[in-house]
Structure formats: C-alpha cells, structure tokens
Amino acid sequence: MKIVLLMGMLAAFLFGSVKPVKEKVFVVERESASVAVIEDGLTRRHMQGMHNMNHGVIKFDGKDGYLISRDGYVVKFNPLTEEKEAEYKTSKSAIGFVIGKNYIAVANYDDKSVDILTRNLQPIQKIKTGSKNVGIKIDQDYLIFAQMDNDKVTILKDVNAGKAKPKFKIYKEFNVGKMPFDAMIQDNTYIVGFFLTKGFGVIDLDKMTYKLIKVTAANNKPVLKVPHFGFWSLSKEKTFIPAVGDNKVMVYDKKFNFIKNITMKGLPVFTSLSPDKKYIAVTFSGKDFPSIQIVDTNSLKIIKTFTFPGKVLHVRWSNLYPDLYVSVNDANQVSVIDTRNWELERDIFQVKHPSGIFIYEAKDGQ
C-alpha cells in the first residue's frame, strides 16, 4: 500500500498535478521608476514605468501582484509575466495599502482620504478624513487606519460583506495618542505607534476597547519614540524593537515586559525575523549603514556581522531556501547570505539602487 502511494505521488509530481514551488525576487529600484526581477540567482528583467519608487512597496495575493508608488499610483501586475494590467492614481502621495478579498484599500497623505478600489483598480469609494492616513490594516469585515493629524483611529465596517462590492461605513472611532504614524495587527489586536506620545495604543477588535501602553527599557527609562512597526520582529515568545537613537535592540515578552537590551554595533533601523523565528537580521543607519548583524533569538547574542560595499536598505529571508537577501543600494547589487553556515554566498548585479525586496512564490507550470 505504501509503495503504491509513493508511486502515485511520484507520478503526480512528474505529470504536473503536484507542482514544486520556486521564488521570484522583485527588487524596487529606488531611483529608476522600475523593479528588477531576479530568477535563479540572476537579474533577468526590469519592469519599467512604475512611477516614483522612492518608497515603493509590493504585495502579492494569489496570482496578483500590486505595487504602490510614493506619488500615489497603485499598479496591478502579473507576477508570472511581469506585465502591468492596470493602474490608478489615488492622490499625489500614498503611504500604504492592503488587499482584501474583493477590494484594495489605499491610505493617502496629500488629499487626506482613503480610497477603496476593485481588485482591478476601478474606484468604488473615497472616504475623506481631513487627515494624513497611515497604518491601514484589515481584520475580518473591518478596515482600520490611523488619522495622523486628528489623533484618532477609525474602524470601518463593510456593510456589504459577502457581496460583489464592499461598502464601508464608520463603525467606531477612538481618540488615541498624539500623531499616530504606523500600526500592526496581530490576533485581532490593532497596535498603533505615535510620534509624540511615549508609548503605543492597543485596540482589542473583539471587545472594541482601547488602552495606552507605555513602553520602558532598562531602569524604567521611557522609550522616547516607538519606531515603525514594520521594523519590529515578533517571535512566539519575544518582541524585538530597534531603539531610536541608541545602539540597542530592546527585547520584551509578549505582554511587553522588558527582558533585555542587546547592544549592537550601531544605531539599529530594521529588525527582520527568519521564517523559523530562530534569528533576526538587524540593519543600521549612519556610519554603520553598510552592515547587518545576526542575533540568535534564544540566546539573545550576536552570532555574525557582515559589512557590504554600500548602504544596506532592506533585507528579506527566503521561505523556500536557506537564503537571506540584502539590498546594497550604493553598490547596485543584491547580496545573498547562506544561512546554513552564515557565509556570503554570492552577489547579484545589474540592479539599480535597490531598496525593498519582495518575494513571490510561484508553482512551476503556472
């Protein structure tokens, strides 16, 4: 019986019903309004005409790819063919977006609104807030975002949930700390950070309650500014936060009780957790811009330091291979670290001023 099952699985693999997964790496080319496409370790193509890529962000959902540019364009593209399928300009400056089952929601800066679009980027609804909008997230039928200028978090509910097109109405709003600027969501909890309030806000989306948590480090010293949540790393038991203006990565438990400060070589900017949650990669600003350090999340010790020939703007762990990709902006290269032995494996060239790295996992034969 086992032999028959194994033969059936082998036949299915050989004849295509079970398709192996491989990755395509999309790298934002910061100064060129373009995106480099890396396959099998080489830069194969460049997607052109992607508008201002100064802070370009790419997300994938199924067979769809979406990109948001700094100057307010949302672009839909096919990640297999790299062909642009649609684009729509929501404003002069957009800061973030999320992908729902039947919509795209975009948080805008300059025209102080949130745009709801179809998955093909046709406009459905524009929600004017009178504020720059940030930290946009989805939870169940809710769309949540922070209003930077109005010190509030807005929760919209899709009253057409389950229908072809969504229709959002205000469900609840919370007055929060001063100048919210970024957010994350975990386990039906929306966590928002502030520029001017020393702590962060927590909204329980099940109970619809809000509370402020003041974060302190060693010796009860307050954290002066909570950095962008995209720079945090959350393992099963610990939260790793790069300190602002200090050469530390702060470690907390999941209830935000302080555990330890890890002293780094410079001023940390970004922490990125490995898929197995055993390591974090830490990037830096200032004179240590060209370096990254690897921290063991169990021992909380630095195990490796790498220095590159230019500023490191982003890192990305592969889910499929033992690889850590590093964008080295000044050197026009993406470097690849072998995470089995923590050695530099290779450099990938023909990438123009790389910044954000985004990985699409595709099945062969798609």
C-alpha positions in Angstrom: 0.0 0.0 0.0 2.9 2.4 0.9 4.7 1.6 -2.4 1.5 2.3 -4.4 1.0 5.6 -2.6 4.6 6.7 -3.2 4.4 5.7 -6.8 1.2 7.8 -7.1 2.8 10.8 -5.6 5.8 10.5 -7.9 3.6 10.2 -10.9 1.6 13.2 -9.9 4.7 15.2 -9.4 6.2 14.1 -12.8 3.0 14.8 -14.7 2.2 18.1 -13.2 -0.7 17.7 -10.7 1.7 18.4 -7.9 3.9 21.4 -8.8 7.1 22.4 -7.0 7.3 26.0 -5.7 10.0 28.4 -6.7 10.6 32.0 -5.9 10.9 35.2 -8.0 12.5 38.1 -6.3 11.2 41.6 -7.1 13.5 44.4 -6.1 12.5 48.1 -6.0 15.0 50.2 -8.0 14.7 53.3 -5.9 15.8 56.0 -8.4 14.6 54.5 -11.7 10.9 54.1 -11.6 11.5 50.4 -12.1 11.6 47.0 -10.4 14.3 44.4 -11.0 13.2 40.7 -11.4 15.6 38.1 -10.1 15.2 34.4 -11.0 17.5 31.5 -10.4 20.1 33.9 -8.9 20.3 36.3 -11.8 18.7 39.6 -12.7 16.5 38.6 -15.7 14.4 41.6 -16.4 13.3 45.1 -15.3 9.7 46.2 -15.0 9.7 49.8 -16.3 7.3 52.7 -15.8 6.4 52.1 -12.1 6.4 55.8 -11.2 8.2 57.2 -8.1 9.8 54.2 -6.4 11.4 56.2 -3.6 9.3 54.2 -1.0 7.8 51.6 -3.4 6.0 48.7 -1.7 4.9 45.4 -3.4 2.4 42.9 -2.2 1.1 39.6 -3.6 -2.2 37.8 -3.3 -2.7 34.6 -5.2 -1.7 35.3 -8.8 -2.0 39.0 -8.4 0.8 41.5 -7.7 0.2 45.1 -6.5 2.6 48.0 -6.2 2.2 51.4 -4.6 4.4 54.3 -5.6 5.3 57.3 -3.5 3.4 59.6 -5.9 0.1 57.9 -5.3 -0.1 55.3 -8.1 -1.4 51.8 -7.4 -0.3 49.3 -10.1 -1.6 45.8 -10.6 0.7 43.4 -12.4 1.0 39.7 -13.2 4.0 38.4 -11.2 4.4 35.5 -13.6 4.7 37.6 -16.8 5.7 40.8 -15.1 3.1 42.6 -17.3 1.3 45.7 -16.0 -2.5 45.0 -16.0 -3.9 48.2 -14.6 -3.0 51.4 -12.7 -4.9 54.1 -10.8 -3.7 57.3 -9.2 -5.4 57.8 -5.8 -3.5 61.0 -4.8 -0.3 62.9 -5.0 1.2 60.9 -2.1 0.1 57.5 -0.9 1.7 55.8 2.1 0.2 52.3 2.4 -2.3 49.8 1.1 -4.0 46.5 1.9 -5.5 43.7 -0.2 -9.0 42.4 0.6 -10.9 39.5 -1.0 -12.8 41.9 -3.3 -11.0 45.2 -2.9 -7.8 47.2 -2.5 -7.7 50.0 0.2 -5.2 52.8 -0.1 -4.2 55.3 2.7 -3.4 58.7 1.2 -1.4 61.6 2.6 -1.9 64.6 0.5 -5.6 64.6 -0.3 -6.5 63.3 3.2 -8.6 60.3 2.2 -8.8 56.5 2.0 -9.6 55.0 -1.4 -11.4 51.7 -1.9 -10.8 50.1 -5.3 -11.8 46.9 -7.0 -9.1 44.2 -7.4 -8.8 45.6 -11.0 -8.3 49.1 -9.6 -11.6 50.6 -10.5 -12.7 53.2 -8.0 -15.5 52.2 -5.6 -15.4 54.7 -2.7 -13.3 57.6 -1.5 -13.5 58.3 2.3 -12.4 61.8 3.2 -10.9 62.2 6.6 -9.3 65.7 6.7 -6.1 64.0 7.8 -3.0 62.2 6.6 -3.8 58.5 6.9 -1.5 55.7 8.0 -1.3 52.2 9.4 -4.1 50.8 7.3 -5.0 47.1 8.1 -7.7 44.5 7.6 -9.4 42.4 10.2 -12.4 40.3 9.3 -15.0 42.7 7.8 -13.2 45.7 9.3 -10.8 48.2 7.7 -8.7 50.0 10.3 -6.5 53.0 9.9 -5.0 55.9 11.9 -5.5 59.6 11.2 -2.2 61.3 11.9 -3.5 64.8 12.1 -6.6 64.1 14.1 -5.1 61.8 16.7 -7.6 59.1 16.2 -8.1 55.5 14.8 -11.0 54.8 12.6 -12.7 51.4 12.2 -14.8 51.0 9.1 -17.1 48.0 8.6 -18.1 46.5 5.2 -21.8 46.5 5.4 -21.9 44.6 2.0 -19.7 41.8 3.3 -20.1 38.7 1.1 -21.4 40.7 -1.9 -19.6 41.6 -5.1 -18.5 45.1 -4.0 -17.8 46.4 -0.5 -19.4 49.4 1.1 -17.7 50.8 4.1 -19.2 52.9 6.9 -17.7 54.2 10.1 -18.2 51.6 12.8 -16.2 53.1 15.7 -13.5 55.7 16.3 -11.0 56.1 19.1 -9.2 59.1 20.3 -5.6 58.0 20.8 -2.1 59.3 21.4 -0.6 62.3 19.6 0.3 61.9 16.0 -0.2 58.2 15.2 2.1 57.2 12.4 2.2 53.4 12.0 0.4 50.3 13.1 0.5 46.5 13.1 -2.2 43.9 13.6 -1.9 40.6 15.4 -4.6 38.2 16.8 -7.5 40.7 16.3 -5.5 43.4 18.1 -4.6 46.6 16.3 -1.4 48.3 17.8 -0.6 51.9 16.8 2.5 53.9 17.4 2.9 57.6 17.9 5.4 60.4 17.2 4.6 62.5 20.2 3.1 60.1 22.8 5.6 57.9 24.7 4.0 54.5 24.2 1.6 52.9 21.9 -2.1 52.2 21.7 -3.8 48.8 21.7 -7.3 48.3 20.3 -9.0 44.9 21.0 -11.1 44.4 17.9 -13.2 41.7 19.5 -14.2 43.9 22.5 -13.7 47.3 20.7 -11.7 48.7 23.6 -8.6 50.9 23.6 -5.7 51.3 26.1 -2.4 53.1 26.1 0.8 51.1 26.9 3.9 53.0 28.0 7.0 51.1 26.9 10.0 51.3 29.1 13.5 49.9 28.9 16.2 49.2 31.5 15.9 51.1 34.8 12.4 52.2 33.9 13.7 54.5 31.2 11.0 55.6 28.8 11.3 54.8 25.1 11.2 58.3 23.5 9.8 57.2 20.2 8.4 53.9 19.0 9.8 53.2 15.6 7.8 52.0 12.6 6.2 48.7 13.3 7.4 47.3 10.0 10.8 47.3 11.8 9.7 45.2 14.7 10.1 41.4 14.9 7.6 39.2 16.7 8.6 35.7 17.6 6.4 33.3 19.5 7.7 34.4 22.9 9.5 37.7 22.3 9.2 41.1 20.7 12.3 42.8 19.3 12.3 46.6 18.9 15.1 48.7 17.5 15.8 51.6 19.9 15.6 55.0 18.3 18.8 57.0 18.7 20.6 54.2 20.8 22.7 51.2 19.8 20.3 48.7 21.2 17.7 46.2 20.2 15.2 46.1 23.0 13.7 42.7 23.9 10.2 42.3 25.5 7.9 39.4 26.2 4.6 39.2 24.5 3.0 41.3 27.3 5.6 44.0 26.8 7.5 43.3 30.0 11.2 44.3 29.5 13.6 41.4 29.2 16.9 42.8 27.9 18.8 45.3 25.7 21.0 43.8 23.1 24.0 46.1 22.4 24.6 46.4 18.7 27.5 47.9 16.7 25.5 50.9 15.7 22.1 52.6 15.6 19.6 49.9 14.5 16.8 50.7 12.0 15.2 47.4 10.9 14.9 44.0 12.5 13.8 41.1 10.3 12.8 37.7 11.8 13.8 34.5 10.0 10.9 32.1 8.9 11.9 29.6 11.6 12.0 32.5 14.2 15.5 31.5 15.3 17.3 34.6 14.1 16.8 38.3 13.5 18.8 40.3 11.0 19.5 43.9 12.1 20.3 46.8 9.8 21.8 50.2 10.8 21.9 53.9 10.0 24.8 56.4 10.0 28.3 55.2 9.7 27.2 51.6 10.1 24.7 51.8 7.2 26.8 49.1 5.2 26.5 46.5 8.0 24.0 43.9 9.2 24.2 41.8 12.4 22.6 38.4 13.0 21.1 37.8 16.5 20.1 34.4 17.9 16.6 34.8 19.3 17.1 32.2 22.0 20.5 33.2 23.5 20.0 36.9 22.5 23.6 37.0 21.3 25.1 38.4 18.1 26.4 35.4 16.1 27.6 37.2 12.9 28.4 40.6 11.5 28.5 41.4 7.7 29.8 44.5 6.1 28.9 45.4 2.5 30.3 48.0 0.0 27.4 50.4 0.4 24.3 51.3 2.3 22.0 48.4 3.2 18.4 49.5 2.7 16.5 46.2 3.2 16.8 42.5 3.9 14.4 39.6 3.1 14.6 36.0 4.2 13.6 33.3 1.7 10.8 30.9 2.8 12.0 28.2 0.4 15.8 28.3 0.6 18.4 29.0 3.2 19.0 32.4 1.8 18.9 36.0 3.2 18.8 38.7 0.5 20.4 42.0 1.2 19.9 45.2 -0.9 23.1 47.1 -1.1 22.0 50.4 -2.5 25.3 52.2 -3.4 26.9 49.1 -4.9 23.9 48.4 -7.2 23.8 44.8 -6.0 21.7 42.3 -4.0 23.9 40.1 -1.9 22.8 36.6 -0.8 23.9 35.1 2.6 23.8 31.3 3.1 22.1 30.9 6.5 23.3 27.4 7.0 26.9 28.5 7.5 26.4 32.3 7.7 28.7 33.0 4.8 28.3 35.4 1.9 27.2 33.1 -0.9 27.0 35.4 -3.9 26.3 38.9 -5.2 23.6 39.6 -7.8 24.4 42.6 -10.1 22.5 44.6 -12.8 20.2 46.0 -10.1 20.0 49.8 -10.0 20.0 51.4 -6.5 18.0 48.6 -4.9 15.9 49.1 -1.8 12.8 47.0 -0.9 13.0 43.2 -1.6 9.7 41.3 -2.2 9.4 37.5 -2.9 6.7 35.8 -4.9 6.4 32.1 -4.5 5.2 30.5 -7.8 4.4 26.9 -8.8 6.2 25.6 -11.9 3.8 25.4 -14.8 1.7 28.4 -13.7 
